[in-house]
Amino acid sequence: MGWINREKSFVAEVKCQTPHFEGHWDCAEILLDGPGQERRKSVEWLTVTNYAEGERHLFQFDCFYDEKGYAGYDIRSYTYGQGRRFNSIGQRFGFSSGGYIALYPLKPTPEMLWQPYIFADGQPQPILEVLKNGRLDNVRIETRHGRTLKPYKRYDAHRSWYCYVNDESGPAMELTLHIQQLGKEHNDDH
């Protein structure tokens, strides 16, 4: 498949800025535990939520190059201490048969690579050209075939909500990446 460019790889917290879906990426549903009590339940899907308690789920973006040059990013769960509790250690993004983004324990393939872009003045720019530690705004992530990730169907649970991510229904997902670690070997506690 090629090789990983560690200098262009990173770990980030991902926030969705799409109106009506402002929240952060997670791998959990929000459930009611009783009157006014909510909790997170691990799922094998990429979700967006506004749930405010606890540690944020982080994601690792590994930059792959092939013999032709840049190929895309392998995105997977990278959650520090949450990894064990959420059974998402190293799980990679892929598509379910219904078009939703699921987490799989598979090795990355060209079909599982993603294309992040920064949009400036309505024009896409490859993320490789602007990578830096800290915050990157106006990011969209597309499939290799140009389909944009989208939040779909909110589920409410008292004060919080969550939704799933797909590439067919819903508005384009506008993202902010809070890059925690850039350009080095990722050493987590998994």
C-alpha positions as CSV (number, residue, x, y, z in Angstrom):
1,M,0.0,0.0,0.0
2,G,2.9,2.4,0.4
3,W,4.4,4.0,3.5
4,I,3.4,6.3,6.3
5,N,4.7,9.8,6.4
6,R,5.1,10.4,10.1
7,E,5.8,14.2,9.6
8,K,2.3,14.6,8.1
9,S,0.5,12.3,10.5
10,F,-1.2,13.6,13.6
11,V,-3.6,13.0,16.6
12,A,-6.5,15.3,17.0
13,E,-9.8,16.1,18.7
14,V,-12.4,16.7,16.0
15,K,-15.3,19.1,16.4
16,C,-18.2,19.4,14.1
17,Q,-19.3,23.0,13.4
18,T,-22.2,22.1,11.1
19,P,-25.4,24.0,12.2
20,H,-27.7,21.8,14.4
21,F,-24.8,19.3,14.8
22,E,-22.3,21.3,16.8
23,G,-20.4,18.8,18.9
24,H,-17.3,16.5,18.8
25,W,-16.5,13.2,17.2
26,D,-16.9,10.2,19.5
27,C,-17.6,6.4,19.3
28,A,-20.5,6.4,21.7
29,E,-24.3,6.7,22.0
30,I,-25.8,8.8,24.8
31,L,-28.4,7.0,26.9
32,L,-30.7,8.0,29.8
33,D,-29.8,6.2,33.0
34,G,-32.7,7.7,35.0
35,P,-34.4,11.0,35.4
36,G,-31.9,13.6,34.3
37,Q,-29.0,11.2,34.2
38,E,-27.1,10.4,31.0
39,R,-24.2,8.1,30.2
40,R,-22.1,7.2,27.2
41,K,-22.3,3.7,25.8
42,S,-19.5,2.4,23.5
43,V,-20.5,1.6,19.9
44,E,-18.5,0.6,16.8
45,W,-19.6,3.6,14.9
46,L,-18.3,7.2,14.4
47,T,-20.7,9.5,16.1
48,V,-21.0,13.3,16.8
49,T,-22.2,14.4,20.2
50,N,-22.5,17.4,22.5
51,Y,-22.0,15.2,25.6
52,A,-19.8,17.3,27.9
53,E,-18.6,15.0,30.6
54,G,-15.3,13.0,30.6
55,E,-12.3,12.8,28.4
56,R,-12.7,13.6,24.7
57,H,-12.2,10.9,22.2
58,L,-9.1,11.5,20.0
59,F,-8.4,10.2,16.5
60,Q,-5.2,9.3,14.8
61,F,-4.7,10.4,11.2
62,D,-1.8,8.5,9.5
63,C,-0.7,10.0,6.2
64,F,-0.1,7.4,3.5
65,Y,2.0,7.8,0.4
66,D,2.0,5.3,-2.5
67,E,4.3,5.0,-5.5
68,K,2.4,8.0,-7.2
69,G,2.7,10.3,-4.2
70,Y,0.1,11.3,-1.6
71,A,-2.6,8.6,-1.2
72,G,-4.7,9.9,1.8
73,Y,-5.2,9.4,5.5
74,D,-6.0,6.2,7.5
75,I,-8.2,7.5,10.4
76,R,-8.5,5.4,13.6
77,S,-9.6,5.7,17.2
78,Y,-6.9,7.0,19.5
79,T,-8.3,7.5,22.9
80,Y,-5.7,7.3,25.6
81,G,-7.4,5.7,28.6
82,Q,-10.8,5.4,26.9
83,G,-9.5,2.9,24.4
84,R,-9.8,-0.1,26.8
85,R,-13.3,1.0,28.0
86,F,-14.6,1.7,24.6
87,N,-13.2,-1.4,22.8
88,S,-12.0,0.9,20.0
89,I,-8.3,0.5,20.4
90,G,-6.8,1.1,16.9
91,Q,-10.1,0.6,15.1
92,R,-10.1,2.1,11.6
93,F,-12.7,4.0,9.8
94,G,-14.5,2.1,7.1
95,F,-18.0,1.9,5.6
96,S,-20.8,-0.3,6.8
97,S,-23.1,-1.9,4.2
98,G,-25.6,1.0,5.0
99,G,-23.1,3.8,4.2
100,Y,-22.3,4.7,7.8
101,I,-18.8,5.1,9.2
102,A,-18.0,2.1,11.3
103,L,-14.8,1.1,13.1
104,Y,-13.0,-2.0,12.0
105,P,-9.9,-3.9,13.2
106,L,-8.7,-4.2,9.6
107,K,-5.4,-3.1,8.0
108,P,-5.9,0.0,5.9
109,T,-6.7,-0.4,2.2
110,P,-6.8,2.2,-0.5
111,E,-10.7,2.2,-0.2
112,M,-10.4,3.0,3.5
113,L,-8.2,6.1,3.0
114,W,-9.7,9.6,3.5
115,Q,-9.0,13.0,2.0
116,P,-9.1,16.0,4.5
117,Y,-9.3,19.4,2.9
118,I,-9.2,23.0,4.3
119,F,-11.8,25.2,2.5
120,A,-10.6,28.8,1.9
121,D,-12.8,31.1,-0.2
122,G,-14.9,28.1,-1.2
123,Q,-11.9,26.3,-2.7
124,P,-10.5,23.0,-1.3
125,Q,-6.8,22.9,-0.3
126,P,-5.1,19.6,0.7
127,I,-4.5,19.6,4.5
128,L,-0.9,18.6,3.9
129,E,-0.1,22.2,2.9
130,V,-1.4,23.8,6.2
131,L,-0.7,21.2,8.9
132,K,0.4,22.7,12.3
133,N,-0.1,22.0,16.0
134,G,-3.2,23.6,17.3
135,R,-6.5,24.5,15.6
136,L,-7.4,24.0,11.9
137,D,-10.8,25.4,10.8
138,N,-13.1,24.8,7.8
139,V,-12.0,21.2,7.3
140,R,-14.0,18.7,5.3
141,I,-13.2,15.0,4.9
142,E,-14.1,13.1,1.8
143,T,-13.9,9.6,0.5
144,R,-11.4,8.8,-2.2
145,H,-14.4,9.1,-4.6
146,G,-15.3,12.7,-3.5
147,R,-18.2,11.9,-1.1
148,T,-18.2,14.2,2.0
149,L,-18.8,13.0,5.5
150,K,-22.2,14.1,6.9
151,P,-23.9,14.0,10.3
152,Y,-27.3,12.3,10.2
153,K,-30.4,12.1,12.4
154,R,-29.9,13.5,15.9
155,Y,-31.0,11.3,18.9
156,D,-31.8,13.3,22.1
157,A,-31.1,12.2,25.6
158,H,-32.1,14.8,28.2
159,R,-29.4,17.6,27.9
160,S,-27.3,15.8,25.3
161,W,-27.6,14.3,21.8
162,Y,-25.7,12.2,19.4
163,C,-25.9,11.3,15.7
164,Y,-24.2,8.9,13.4
165,V,-21.9,9.8,10.5
166,N,-22.4,8.7,6.9
167,D,-21.6,9.9,3.4
168,E,-25.1,9.9,1.8
169,S,-27.7,11.9,3.9
170,G,-27.4,15.2,5.8
171,P,-25.5,18.4,5.4
172,A,-21.7,18.4,4.7
173,M,-19.8,18.1,7.9
174,E,-17.7,21.3,8.6
175,L,-14.9,20.4,11.1
176,T,-12.4,21.9,13.3
177,L,-9.3,19.8,14.1
178,H,-7.5,20.4,17.4
179,I,-4.2,18.8,16.6
180,Q,-2.6,17.5,19.8
181,Q,0.4,15.7,18.4
182,L,2.0,16.3,15.0
183,G,4.9,14.9,13.1
184,K,6.2,12.1,15.3
185,E,5.7,8.5,16.2
186,H,2.5,8.2,18.1
187,N,3.0,6.7,21.6
188,D,-0.2,6.1,23.4
189,D,-1.2,3.9,26.3
190,H,-3.0,1.3,24.2
